[in-house]
Amino acid sequence: IGTIRSAITAAVNDKLNITLPGPFDHVMYLLEGCYVDCGWAAYAIGGGWVSVYQGNHYAAVGVQVHELGHNFGFAHSGGLNVQEYTDHTGMMGNPLSEDE
């Protein structure tokens, strides 16, 4: 996945003649489908500037907010059992997709 992200970054840098993130605070990469390890909707670099979405997951506001949260340095939140992704009340847990 990092290889794909690096290739996209290099292509954008070349096309726009900038070095990302350039003038942008955050950049979203949208992959039309899954290429490697398909068990994810999106990911972001903690404290970074890039988030990567596969398929149509970019359209889910909850997914966008969750990934931007990682860019802002937030980790996953857990529920009462303190496990990741079991907090359905916060965006850094696992918000219910029905709420989209």
The first five atom37 places (N, CA, C, CB, O) and aatype in JSON, in Angstrom:
{
  "aatype": [9, 7, 16, 9, 1, 15, 0, 9, 16, 0, 0, 19, 2, 3, 11, 10, 2, 9, 16, 10, 14, 7, 14, 13, 3, 8, 19, 12, 18, 10, 10, 6, 7, 4, 18, 19, 3, 4, 7, 17, 0, 0, 18, 0, 9, 7, 7, 7, 17, 19, 15, 19, 18, 5, 7, 2, 8, 18, 0, 0, 19, 7, 19, 5, 19, 8, 6, 10, 7, 8, 2, 13, 7, 13, 0, 8, 15, 7, 7, 10, 2, 19, 5, 6, 18, 16, 3, 8, 16, 7, 12, 12, 7, 2, 14, 10, 15, 6, 3, 6],
  "atom_mask": [
    [1, 1, 1, 1, 1],
    [1, 1, 1, 0, 1],
    [1, 1, 1, 1, 1],
    [1, 1, 1, 1, 1],
    [1, 1, 1, 1, 1],
    [1, 1, 1, 1, 1],
    [1, 1, 1, 1, 1],
    [1, 1, 1, 1, 1],
    [1, 1, 1, 1, 1],
    [1, 1, 1, 1, 1],
    [1, 1, 1, 1, 1],
    [1, 1, 1, 1, 1],
    [1, 1, 1, 1, 1],
    [1, 1, 1, 1, 1],
    [1, 1, 1, 1, 1],
    [1, 1, 1, 1, 1],
    [1, 1, 1, 1, 1],
    [1, 1, 1, 1, 1],
    [1, 1, 1, 1, 1],
    [1, 1, 1, 1, 1],
    [1, 1, 1, 1, 1],
    [1, 1, 1, 0, 1],
    [1, 1, 1, 1, 1],
    [1, 1, 1, 1, 1],
    [1, 1, 1, 1, 1],
    [1, 1, 1, 1, 1],
    [1, 1, 1, 1, 1],
    [1, 1, 1, 1, 1],
    [1, 1, 1, 1, 1],
    [1, 1, 1, 1, 1],
    [1, 1, 1, 1, 1],
    [1, 1, 1, 1, 1],
    [1, 1, 1, 0, 1],
    [1, 1, 1, 1, 1],
    [1, 1, 1, 1, 1],
    [1, 1, 1, 1, 1],
    [1, 1, 1, 1, 1],
    [1, 1, 1, 1, 1],
    [1, 1, 1, 0, 1],
    [1, 1, 1, 1, 1],
    [1, 1, 1, 1, 1],
    [1, 1, 1, 1, 1],
    [1, 1, 1, 1, 1],
    [1, 1, 1, 1, 1],
    [1, 1, 1, 1, 1],
    [1, 1, 1, 0, 1],
    [1, 1, 1, 0, 1],
    [1, 1, 1, 0, 1],
    [1, 1, 1, 1, 1],
    [1, 1, 1, 1, 1],
    [1, 1, 1, 1, 1],
    [1, 1, 1, 1, 1],
    [1, 1, 1, 1, 1],
    [1, 1, 1, 1, 1],
    [1, 1, 1, 0, 1],
    [1, 1, 1, 1, 1],
    [1, 1, 1, 1, 1],
    [1, 1, 1, 1, 1],
    [1, 1, 1, 1, 1],
    [1, 1, 1, 1, 1],
    [1, 1, 1, 1, 1],
    [1, 1, 1, 0, 1],
    [1, 1, 1, 1, 1],
    [1, 1, 1, 1, 1],
    [1, 1, 1, 1, 1],
    [1, 1, 1, 1, 1],
    [1, 1, 1, 1, 1],
    [1, 1, 1, 1, 1],
    [1, 1, 1, 0, 1],
    [1, 1, 1, 1, 1],
    [1, 1, 1, 1, 1],
    [1, 1, 1, 1, 1],
    [1, 1, 1, 0, 1],
    [1, 1, 1, 1, 1],
    [1, 1, 1, 1, 1],
    [1, 1, 1, 1, 1],
    [1, 1, 1, 1, 1],
    [1, 1, 1, 0, 1],
    [1, 1, 1, 0, 1],
    [1, 1, 1, 1, 1],
    [1, 1, 1, 1, 1],
    [1, 1, 1, 1, 1],
    [1, 1, 1, 1, 1],
    [1, 1, 1, 1, 1],
    [1, 1, 1, 1, 1],
    [1, 1, 1, 1, 1],
    [1, 1, 1, 1, 1],
    [1, 1, 1, 1, 1],
    [1, 1, 1, 1, 1],
    [1, 1, 1, 0, 1],
    [1, 1, 1, 1, 1],
    [1, 1, 1, 1, 1],
    [1, 1, 1, 0, 1],
    [1, 1, 1, 1, 1],
    [1, 1, 1, 1, 1],
    [1, 1, 1, 1, 1],
    [1, 1, 1, 1, 1],
    [1, 1, 1, 1, 1],
    [1, 1, 1, 1, 1],
    [1, 1, 1, 1, 1]
  ],
  "atom_positions": [
    [[0.84, -1.19, 0.0], [0.0, 0.0, 0.0], [0.87, 1.25, 0.0], [-0.95, 0.0, 1.21], [0.56, 2.23, -0.68]],
    [[1.95, 1.22, 0.75], [2.87, 2.35, 0.77], [3.48, 2.61, -0.6], [0.0, 0.0, 0.0], [3.77, 3.75, -0.95]],
    [[3.67, 1.52, -1.38], [4.21, 1.67, -2.72], [3.24, 2.44, -3.62], [4.52, 0.3, -3.33], [3.65, 3.31, -4.39]],
    [[1.95, 2.11, -3.5], [0.93, 2.81, -4.28], [0.88, 4.27, -3.87], [-0.47, 2.14, -4.1], [0.85, 5.16, -4.73]],
    [[0.87, 4.53, -2.56], [0.83, 5.91, -2.07], [2.05, 6.68, -2.56], [0.78, 5.93, -0.52], [1.93, 7.84, -2.98]],
    [[3.23, 6.07, -2.52], [4.44, 6.74, -2.99], [4.38, 7.04, -4.48], [5.67, 5.88, -2.69], [4.82, 8.1, -4.92]],
    [[3.84, 6.1, -5.27], [3.72, 6.32, -6.71], [2.76, 7.46, -7.02], [3.25, 5.04, -7.42], [3.01, 8.28, -7.9]],
    [[1.65, 7.53, -6.28], [0.69, 8.61, -6.47], [1.35, 9.95, -6.11], [-0.59, 8.38, -5.6], [1.22, 10.93, -6.85]],
    [[2.04, 9.97, -4.99], [2.69, 11.2, -4.54], [3.69, 11.68, -5.59], [3.4, 10.99, -3.19], [3.73, 12.87, -5.91]],
    [[4.5, 10.78, -6.12], [5.49, 11.14, -7.13], [4.82, 11.68, -8.39], [6.38, 9.93, -7.48], [5.27, 12.67, -8.97]],
    [[3.73, 11.04, -8.81], [3.02, 11.48, -10.02], [2.41, 12.87, -9.82], [1.93, 10.47, -10.4], [2.47, 13.71, -10.72]],
    [[1.81, 13.11, -8.66], [1.2, 14.42, -8.38], [2.29, 15.48, -8.29], [0.37, 14.38, -7.07], [2.14, 16.57, -8.84]],
    [[3.39, 15.17, -7.61], [4.49, 16.13, -7.51], [4.98, 16.53, -8.9], [5.66, 15.54, -6.7], [5.21, 17.71, -9.17]],
    [[5.12, 15.54, -9.77], [5.59, 15.8, -11.13], [4.57, 16.61, -11.94], [5.89, 14.48, -11.84], [4.92, 17.57, -12.62]],
    [[3.31, 16.2, -11.86], [2.25, 16.85, -12.64], [2.04, 18.3, -12.22], [0.94, 16.07, -12.48], [1.87, 19.18, -13.07]],
    [[2.05, 18.55, -10.91], [1.77, 19.9, -10.4], [3.03, 20.71, -10.14], [0.97, 19.81, -9.12], [2.97, 21.89, -9.8]],
    [[4.19, 20.06, -10.32], [5.48, 20.71, -10.09], [5.57, 21.28, -8.67], [5.69, 21.83, -11.11], [6.01, 22.41, -8.46]],
    [[5.15, 20.47, -7.7], [5.25, 20.83, -6.28], [5.76, 19.62, -5.52], [3.86, 21.31, -5.71], [5.91, 18.54, -6.1]],
    [[6.03, 19.79, -4.26], [6.33, 18.68, -3.36], [5.21, 18.62, -2.34], [7.75, 18.84, -2.68], [5.09, 19.5, -1.49]],
    [[4.39, 17.57, -2.43], [3.27, 17.46, -1.5], [3.76, 17.4, -0.06], [2.43, 16.22, -1.81], [4.79, 16.78, 0.21]],
    [[3.06, 18.04, 0.86], [1.72, 18.55, 0.71], [1.63, 19.91, 0.03], [1.07, 18.62, 2.02], [0.53, 20.42, -0.2]],
    [[2.75, 20.51, -0.28], [2.71, 21.81, -0.97], [1.88, 22.81, -0.21], [0.0, 0.0, 0.0], [2.05, 22.97, 1.0]],
    [[0.97, 23.51, -0.88], [0.16, 24.53, -0.22], [-1.04, 23.95, 0.53], [-0.32, 25.53, -1.23], [-1.83, 24.7, 1.11]],
    [[-1.19, 22.63, 0.54], [-2.38, 21.99, 1.1], [-2.12, 21.5, 2.53], [-2.82, 20.82, 0.22], [-1.03, 21.03, 2.84]],
    [[-3.12, 21.6, 3.38], [-3.03, 21.07, 4.73], [-3.24, 19.55, 4.74], [-4.05, 21.75, 5.65], [-2.56, 18.83, 5.46]],
    [[-4.17, 19.09, 3.92], [-4.5, 17.67, 3.86], [-4.79, 17.29, 2.41], [-5.73, 17.33, 4.77], [-5.35, 18.07, 1.64]],
    [[-4.38, 16.08, 2.06], [-4.59, 15.57, 0.71], [-5.25, 14.2, 0.81], [-3.24, 15.5, -0.09], [-4.81, 13.34, 1.57]],
    [[-6.31, 14.0, 0.02], [-7.01, 12.7, -0.02], [-6.66, 11.99, -1.33], [-8.56, 12.89, 0.1], [-6.8, 12.56, -2.41]],
    [[-6.19, 10.74, -1.22], [-5.97, 9.91, -2.4], [-7.15, 8.96, -2.52], [-4.61, 9.13, -2.31], [-7.49, 8.27, -1.57]],
    [[-7.76, 8.92, -3.69], [-8.91, 8.05, -3.93], [-8.5, 6.96, -4.89], [-10.13, 8.85, -4.49], [-8.13, 7.24, -6.04]],
    [[-8.55, 5.71, -4.43], [-8.23, 4.55, -5.27], [-9.54, 3.98, -5.78], [-7.41, 3.47, -4.49], [-10.48, 3.79, -5.01]],
    [[-9.62, 3.72, -7.07], [-10.88, 3.24, -7.64], [-11.28, 1.87, -7.13], [-10.78, 3.2, -9.13], [-12.46, 1.5, -7.21]],
    [[-10.35, 1.12, -6.62], [-10.66, -0.21, -6.09], [-9.56, -0.66, -5.16], [0.0, 0.0, 0.0], [-8.68, 0.13, -4.8]],
    [[-9.62, -1.9, -4.77], [-8.62, -2.46, -3.87], [-7.53, -3.15, -4.67], [-9.27, -3.44, -2.88], [-7.81, -3.85, -5.64]],
    [[-6.29, -2.94, -4.27], [-5.15, -3.54, -4.95], [-4.37, -4.48, -4.04], [-4.23, -2.45, -5.48], [-3.84, -5.49, -4.5]],
    [[-4.29, -4.16, -2.75], [-3.51, -4.95, -1.8], [-4.24, -4.96, -0.46], [-2.06, -4.36, -1.65], [-4.75, -3.93, -0.03]],
    [[-4.3, -6.1, 0.2], [-4.89, -6.19, 1.55], [-6.22, -5.45, 1.64], [-3.92, -5.61, 2.59], [-6.29, -4.35, 2.18]],
    [[-7.25, -6.05, 1.13], [-8.52, -5.36, 0.9], [-9.44, -5.24, 2.11], [-9.24, -6.05, -0.16], [-10.62, -4.91, 1.93]],
    [[-8.98, -5.49, 3.3], [-9.85, -5.43, 4.46], [-9.98, -4.06, 5.1], [0.0, 0.0, 0.0], [-10.23, -3.97, 6.3]],
    [[-9.81, -3.01, 4.34], [-9.88, -1.67, 4.9], [-10.65, -0.74, 3.96], [-8.47, -1.11, 5.15], [-10.73, -0.98, 2.76]],
    [[-11.22, 0.3, 4.54], [-11.94, 1.31, 3.75], [-11.03, 2.48, 3.43], [-13.2, 1.8, 4.5], [-11.06, 3.03, 2.32]],
    [[-10.21, 2.86, 4.4], [-9.32, 4.01, 4.25], [-8.25, 3.94, 5.34], [-10.12, 5.35, 4.32], [-8.39, 3.2, 6.31]],
    [[-7.21, 4.71, 5.16], [-6.21, 4.86, 6.22], [-5.58, 6.23, 6.09], [-5.14, 3.74, 6.14], [-5.65, 6.88, 5.05]],
    [[-4.96, 6.66, 7.18], [-4.29, 7.95, 7.19], [-3.01, 7.83, 8.0], [-5.21, 9.06, 7.76], [-2.89, 6.95, 8.86]],
    [[-2.08, 8.71, 7.71], [-0.83, 8.75, 8.43], [-1.02, 9.63, 9.66], [0.32, 9.28, 7.52], [-1.36, 10.81, 9.54]],
    [[-0.81, 9.05, 10.86], [-0.97, 9.81, 12.09], [-0.07, 11.03, 12.13], [0.0, 0.0, 0.0], [1.15, 10.92, 11.94]],
    [[-0.65, 12.17, 12.36], [0.1, 13.41, 12.39], [0.57, 13.87, 11.02], [0.0, 0.0, 0.0], [1.38, 14.8, 10.92]],
    [[0.07, 13.23, 9.98], [0.51, 13.54, 8.63], [-0.48, 14.37, 7.85], [0.0, 0.0, 0.0], [-1.35, 15.02, 8.43]],
    [[-0.34, 14.35, 6.55], [-1.15, 15.19, 5.68], [-1.95, 14.4, 4.65], [-0.26, 16.16, 4.97], [-2.73, 14.98, 3.89]],
    [[-1.78, 13.08, 4.62], [-2.42, 12.29, 3.57], [-3.37, 11.25, 4.16], [-1.37, 11.61, 2.69], [-3.09, 10.64, 5.2]],
    [[-4.49, 11.07, 3.48], [-5.4, 9.95, 3.78], [-5.72, 9.27, 2.46], [-6.72, 10.44, 4.52], [-5.8, 9.91, 1.41]],
    [[-5.89, 7.95, 2.52], [-6.08, 7.13, 1.32], [-7.4, 6.37, 1.45], [-4.89, 6.15, 1.11], [-7.64, 5.73, 2.47]],
    [[-8.24, 6.45, 0.43], [-9.57, 5.83, 0.44], [-9.67, 4.89, -0.75], [-10.7, 6.91, 0.4], [-9.19, 5.2, -1.85]],
    [[-10.3, 3.73, -0.53], [-10.5, 2.83, -1.66], [-11.99, 2.72, -1.98], [-9.9, 1.44, -1.36], [-12.85, 2.81, -1.1]],
    [[-12.26, 2.52, -3.25], [-13.64, 2.4, -3.7], [-14.42, 3.66, -3.4], [0.0, 0.0, 0.0], [-13.9, 4.77, -3.52]],
    [[-15.67, 3.49, -2.99], [-16.52, 4.66, -2.73], [-16.5, 5.08, -1.26], [-17.94, 4.37, -3.15], [-17.35, 5.88, -0.85]],
    [[-15.57, 4.58, -0.47], [-15.52, 4.93, 0.95], [-15.2, 6.4, 1.18], [-14.48, 4.08, 1.65], [-15.47, 6.93, 2.26]],
    [[-14.63, 7.07, 0.19], [-14.36, 8.51, 0.32], [-15.64, 9.31, 0.53], [-13.62, 9.03, -0.92], [-15.6, 10.41, 1.08]],
    [[-16.77, 8.76, 0.08], [-18.04, 9.49, 0.14], [-18.67, 9.46, 1.53], [-19.0, 8.92, -0.87], [-19.61, 10.21, 1.79]],
    [[-18.19, 8.61, 2.41], [-18.75, 8.5, 3.76], [-18.09, 9.55, 4.67], [-18.54, 7.06, 4.35], [-16.89, 9.48, 4.94]],
    [[-18.86, 10.51, 5.12], [-18.33, 11.6, 5.95], [-17.68, 11.03, 7.21], [-19.45, 12.59, 6.32], [-16.66, 11.54, 7.66]],
    [[-18.27, 10.0, 7.79], [-17.7, 9.39, 8.99], [-16.31, 8.84, 8.75], [0.0, 0.0, 0.0], [-15.44, 8.96, 9.62]],
    [[-16.09, 8.25, 7.6], [-14.76, 7.73, 7.26], [-13.79, 8.89, 7.07], [-14.84, 6.85, 5.96], [-12.65, 8.82, 7.53]],
    [[-14.22, 9.95, 6.39], [-13.36, 11.11, 6.2], [-12.94, 11.73, 7.54], [-14.06, 12.16, 5.33], [-11.77, 12.03, 7.76]],
    [[-13.92, 11.91, 8.43], [-13.63, 12.52, 9.73], [-12.69, 11.63, 10.53], [-14.94, 12.78, 10.52], [-11.77, 12.12, 11.18]],
    [[-12.92, 10.32, 10.49], [-12.06, 9.37, 11.2], [-10.62, 9.48, 10.7], [-12.59, 7.92, 11.02], [-9.69, 9.56, 11.51]],
    [[-10.43, 9.48, 9.39], [-9.07, 9.54, 8.84], [-8.42, 10.9, 9.08], [-9.1, 9.24, 7.34], [-7.23, 10.96, 9.37]],
    [[-9.18, 11.98, 8.97], [-8.62, 13.29, 9.31], [-8.22, 13.34, 10.78], [-9.64, 14.41, 9.0], [-7.24, 13.99, 11.15]],
    [[-8.99, 12.65, 11.62], [-8.62, 12.55, 13.04], [-7.23, 11.97, 13.21], [0.0, 0.0, 0.0], [-6.45, 12.44, 14.04]],
    [[-6.92, 10.93, 12.43], [-5.56, 10.37, 12.48], [-4.54, 11.41, 12.03], [-5.45, 9.11, 11.59], [-3.47, 11.54, 12.64]],
    [[-4.85, 12.15, 10.95], [-3.93, 13.21, 10.5], [-3.7, 14.25, 11.6], [-4.48, 13.89, 9.23], [-2.62, 14.82, 11.7]],
    [[-4.72, 14.49, 12.4], [-4.59, 15.45, 13.51], [-3.9, 14.84, 14.72], [-5.95, 15.97, 13.91], [-3.67, 15.53, 15.71]],
    [[-3.57, 13.53, 14.65], [-2.84, 12.88, 15.72], [-3.68, 12.05, 16.67], [0.0, 0.0, 0.0], [-3.16, 11.55, 17.66]],
    [[-4.98, 11.89, 16.39], [-5.83, 11.1, 17.27], [-5.69, 9.61, 16.99], [-7.29, 11.52, 17.12], [-5.54, 9.2, 15.83]],
    [[-5.74, 8.8, 18.04], [-5.7, 7.35, 17.91], [-7.13, 6.81, 17.93], [-4.85, 6.7, 19.04], [-8.09, 7.58, 18.09]],
    [[-7.27, 5.51, 17.77], [-8.6, 4.88, 17.84], [-9.14, 4.95, 19.26], [-8.54, 3.41, 17.36], [-8.37, 4.93, 20.23]],
    [[-10.44, 5.04, 19.38], [-11.07, 4.99, 20.7], [-11.75, 3.65, 20.86], [-12.08, 6.16, 20.89], [-12.16, 3.02, 19.88]],
    [[-11.88, 3.22, 22.1], [-12.51, 1.94, 22.39], [-13.74, 2.13, 23.25], [0.0, 0.0, 0.0], [-13.95, 3.2, 23.82]],
    [[-14.53, 1.1, 23.34], [-15.73, 1.12, 24.17], [-15.4, 0.73, 25.6], [0.0, 0.0, 0.0], [-14.26, 0.87, 26.04]],
    [[-16.4, 0.25, 26.3], [-16.21, -0.13, 27.7], [-15.22, -1.27, 27.86], [-17.53, -0.51, 28.31], [-14.62, -1.43, 28.93]],
    [[-15.03, -2.07, 26.8], [-14.08, -3.18, 26.89], [-12.67, -2.74, 26.48], [-14.53, -4.35, 26.01], [-11.76, -3.57, 26.43]],
    [[-12.48, -1.46, 26.19], [-11.19, -0.84, 25.89], [-10.53, -1.45, 24.64], [-10.27, -0.97, 27.08], [-9.31, -1.35, 24.49]],
    [[-11.29, -2.05, 23.77], [-10.78, -2.57, 22.52], [-10.99, -1.52, 21.42], [-11.47, -3.92, 22.14], [-11.97, -0.78, 21.44]],
    [[-10.05, -1.47, 20.47], [-10.2, -0.53, 19.36], [-11.47, -0.83, 18.57], [-8.97, -0.6, 18.43], [-11.9, -1.97, 18.47]],
    [[-12.04, 0.21, 18.03], [-13.2, 0.14, 17.14], [-14.49, -0.32, 17.82], [-12.89, -0.78, 16.01], [-15.46, -0.63, 17.13]],
    [[-14.54, -0.38, 19.13], [-15.78, -0.81, 19.78], [-16.57, 0.37, 20.34], [-15.48, -1.78, 20.9], [-17.64, 0.18, 20.92]],
    [[-16.07, 1.57, 20.17], [-16.77, 2.77, 20.6], [-17.61, 3.27, 19.42], [-15.78, 3.88, 21.1], [-17.07, 3.84, 18.47]],
    [[-18.92, 3.06, 19.48], [-19.8, 3.47, 18.39], [-20.33, 4.89, 18.58], [-20.96, 2.5, 18.27], [-21.2, 5.34, 17.83]],
    [[-19.82, 5.6, 19.6], [-20.31, 6.94, 19.87], [-19.38, 8.03, 19.37], [-20.54, 7.12, 21.34], [-19.78, 9.19, 19.27]],
    [[-18.15, 7.68, 19.04], [-17.18, 8.69, 18.63], [-16.6, 8.38, 17.26], [0.0, 0.0, 0.0], [-16.58, 7.23, 16.83]],
    [[-16.13, 9.39, 16.6], [-15.62, 9.23, 15.25], [-14.3, 8.48, 15.19], [-15.45, 10.58, 14.61], [-13.94, 7.95, 14.14]],
    [[-13.57, 8.42, 16.29], [-12.31, 7.68, 16.28], [-12.5, 6.24, 16.74], [-11.29, 8.37, 17.17], [-11.54, 5.47, 16.8]],
    [[-13.73, 5.87, 17.05], [-14.05, 4.47, 17.33], [-14.52, 3.83, 16.05], [0.0, 0.0, 0.0], [-13.79, 3.76, 15.06]],
    [[-15.73, 3.37, 16.06], [-16.31, 2.76, 14.87], [-17.74, 3.26, 14.76], [-16.25, 1.2, 14.93], [-18.67, 2.56, 15.15]],
    [[-17.92, 4.48, 14.22], [-19.27, 5.01, 14.12], [-20.12, 4.1, 13.23], [-19.24, 6.45, 13.57], [-19.63, 3.49, 12.28]],
    [[-21.37, 4.04, 13.55], [-22.27, 3.17, 12.8], [-22.5, 3.72, 11.39], [-23.6, 3.01, 13.55], [-22.81, 4.9, 11.23]],
    [[-22.35, 2.88, 10.39], [-22.5, 3.36, 9.01], [-23.94, 3.79, 8.73], [-22.09, 2.26, 8.02], [-24.18, 4.56, 7.8]],
    [[-24.88, 3.31, 9.52], [-26.27, 3.74, 9.33], [-26.45, 5.22, 9.62], [-27.2, 2.93, 10.23], [-27.43, 5.83, 9.19]],
    [[-25.48, 5.8, 10.34], [-25.57, 7.22, 10.69], [-25.1, 8.13, 9.55], [-24.76, 7.49, 11.93], [-25.22, 9.35, 9.66]],
    [[-24.58, 7.57, 8.49], [-24.08, 8.38, 7.37], [-25.24, 9.1, 6.69], [-23.33, 7.52, 6.34], [-25.03, 9.84, 5.73]]
  ]
}
